[in-house]
Amino acid sequence: MMLLFCMLLISTTDIRAAVDRPILDGSYLTHDKESTGYDIKETRGVDLFTGYSKCVVQGPGKIYVGGTTIAAHVVKSVRIGVIVERAREGDTAWEYYDSWQKENLNADRVAANRALNVEGGYYYRVRCLHAANDEGSSSFTDGIYVEEP
């Protein structure tokens, strides 16, 4: 009986903790120092293997952001589009902050990363669009809080 009670107590505590975390458009708003998001396949094919996005707090007002696209083999074109967005707690949508793209020809991967000086007091997230030839997917991170410099 005691074992059953302990299992029930542990189970409800975990559920409550997950529900209390604020979320905006699929991204949790966290005070973690980094977040990685993995791709969600939109099509199942033979060229695109995987992709991910990454956002790391390097200090007050500084983040390192980017992502990688990996093809299953050498393809004519492997691409990534990186979009940085920001929001404050209580906002109803992410706002655009910065973006760039990169393409490698006759390759099996591409990476695009940057260090950015940003305004503190916001949560920042990275969304990436991944493509190998005509196959595509996307990924996004959770929002990580950046303090004022």
PyMOL commands that set and color helices and strands:
alter all, ss='L'
color gray80, all
select helices_A, chain A and resi 2-19
alter helices_A, ss='H'
color red, helices_A
select strands_A, chain A and resi 23-24+27-30+34-38+40-41+48-59+62-87+95-117+122-132+135-140+143-146
alter strands_A, ss='S'
color yellow, strands_A
deselect
rebuild
show_as cartoon
